[in-house]
C-alpha cells in the first residue's frame, strides 16, 4: 500500500496543500483515489493488493477535523467532485445511492449541503442521504443543491469546475 500510494500520488500535483495526497494515477494512467486503508480506481474497484478496507467510506474524512465548523460541509457525489471543488467537502466511496454505515463525522457541522449529480440517481441519492442525516441528527440543517434546469443530465461539480476553471484533474 505505502509503495503504491507514493508512486501513484507522485503522478498528479494539483498544487493543493492537502488534496494532493488523495489523488494519483496508476501504472496504466487511470485516476486513483487514496484512502487511509486502500486505493480505489476511479469508478471501478479497490486495488486488492493495496486495500485492507474496501467498505463504503467517507473520502477525505481525516481532513474534516481541520474544516471550519462555522461554514457548511459540502457532500459531493464523487471523489473527483470533492477533489476539484474549492469548497470544504467530502464524498462517499461507493456512489450516489450508497451511504457508509457510520457518517457521524458529518454531524460535527451545523449544516450539510448535498451537491450530487444532475440526474435521477443523483437526485434520489441526495434525498436518501438527507433523510438519513435528519433521522440520525435532527438538529443538522440539510440542504440539497439544485442544478439549473438548462444544464444537461449528469452535469456535476467537476463539469462545472471545467467550465469555470477550478477543475484541474484530468
C-alpha positions in Angstrom: 0.0 0.0 0.0 2.6 2.6 1.0 4.8 1.9 -2.1 1.8 2.2 -4.4 0.4 5.2 -2.6 3.7 7.1 -3.0 4.2 6.0 -6.6 0.7 6.8 -7.7 0.4 10.1 -5.8 3.6 11.5 -7.3 1.9 11.4 -10.7 -0.6 14.2 -10.0 0.1 17.6 -8.5 -2.9 19.9 -8.1 -0.8 22.3 -6.0 -3.2 22.0 -3.1 -1.6 21.6 0.3 -3.8 18.6 1.3 -5.8 17.3 -1.7 -2.7 16.1 -3.5 -2.3 13.2 -1.1 -5.7 11.8 -2.0 -5.3 11.5 -5.8 -3.0 9.9 -8.2 -2.6 7.7 -11.4 -1.9 4.0 -11.5 0.7 2.4 -13.9 -2.0 2.4 -16.7 -2.7 6.1 -16.3 -6.0 5.6 -14.6 -7.1 8.0 -12.0 -6.9 6.6 -8.4 -8.2 7.9 -5.1 -6.2 7.2 -2.0 -7.9 6.3 1.3 -6.3 5.6 4.6 -6.5 1.9 4.1 -6.9 1.5 0.4 -6.6 2.7 -3.1 -9.6 2.8 -5.5 -9.5 3.2 -9.2 -12.0 5.9 -10.3 -15.5 4.5 -10.9 -14.1 0.9 -10.9 -12.8 -1.1 -7.9 -10.5 -1.1 -5.0 -6.9 -2.3 -5.8 -6.8 -5.6 -3.9 -3.0 -5.6 -3.1 -3.3 -2.0 -1.8 -6.6 -2.2 0.1 -7.3 -3.7 3.6 -10.6 -1.8 3.8 -13.0 -1.9 0.8 -16.1 -0.8 2.7 -18.0 2.3 1.8 -16.1 5.2 3.4 -16.0 8.9 3.6 -13.4 10.2 1.2 -11.0 12.7 2.8 -12.7 12.2 6.2 -9.4 12.8 8.1 -9.4 16.4 6.7 -12.7 17.2 8.3 -11.1 17.9 11.6 -9.4 20.9 10.0 -12.5 22.3 8.3 -14.2 25.5 9.6 -17.2 24.3 11.6 -18.9 27.7 11.2 -19.2 27.0 7.5 -21.3 24.3 5.8 -19.8 20.9 5.0 -20.4 20.0 1.3 -21.2 16.4 0.4 -20.4 15.6 -3.2 -21.5 12.6 -5.2 -17.9 11.5 -6.2 -14.3 11.8 -5.2 -13.5 13.8 -8.4 -16.1 16.4 -7.4 -14.7 16.7 -3.9 -11.1 16.9 -5.1 -11.8 19.7 -7.6 -14.2 21.8 -5.6 -12.8 24.9 -3.7 -15.5 24.2 -1.0 -14.8 22.2 2.1 -16.3 18.9 1.3 -16.1 15.1 1.2 -17.8 12.3 -0.7 -18.6 8.6 -0.2 -16.6 5.9 -1.9 -19.5 3.8 -3.4 -21.7 6.1 -5.4 -24.8 8.3 -5.1 -27.2 5.8 -3.5 -24.7 4.2 -1.1 -24.1 5.6 2.3 -21.4 4.4 4.7 -22.5 2.6 7.9 -21.1 5.4 10.1 -21.5 9.0 9.0 -21.3 10.5 12.5 -18.4 12.8 11.4 -20.9 14.8 9.3 -22.8 15.7 12.4 -19.9 17.9 13.7 -21.2 20.5 11.3 -24.4 22.5 11.8 -25.1 22.5 8.1 -24.6 19.9 5.4 -25.1 20.9 1.7 -25.5 17.9 -0.6 -24.4 18.5 -4.2 -25.0 15.3 -6.2 -25.1 15.0 -10.0 -27.9 16.4 -12.2 -29.6 13.1 -12.9 -32.1 10.7 -11.4 -29.6 8.7 -9.5 -28.1 11.9 -8.1 -31.5 13.3 -7.1 -32.5 10.1 -5.4 -29.2 9.6 -3.7 -29.3 13.2 -2.3 -32.8 12.6 -0.9 -31.7 9.3 0.6 -28.6 10.8 2.4 -30.6 13.8 3.5 -33.2 11.6 5.1 -30.5 9.6 6.8 -28.8 12.7 8.2 -32.0 14.1 9.5 -33.0 10.8 11.1 -29.7 10.5 12.9 -29.1 14.2 13.6 -32.3 16.2 13.6 -30.6 19.4 14.6 -28.3 19.3 11.5 -29.5 21.7 8.7 -29.5 19.7 5.5 -29.8 21.4 2.1 -29.8 19.8 -1.4 -28.4 21.9 -4.1 -30.5 22.2 -7.3 -28.9 22.4 -10.7 -30.2 24.9 -13.3 -32.8 23.2 -15.5 -30.9 24.2 -18.6 -27.9 22.0 -17.7 -27.5 18.5 -19.2 -28.4 15.3 -17.4 -25.4 14.0 -15.5 -23.9 17.5 -15.1 -21.8 17.6 -11.9 -19.4 19.7 -9.8 -16.4 18.5 -11.9 -18.2 19.6 -15.1 -18.9 23.0 -13.5 -15.2 23.2 -12.5 -14.0 22.6 -16.0 -16.4 25.3 -17.2 -15.2 27.9 -14.6 -11.6 26.8 -14.5 -11.3 25.4 -10.9 -11.1 21.7 -12.0 -7.5 20.6 -12.6 -7.9 16.9 -12.5 -7.7 15.1 -15.9 
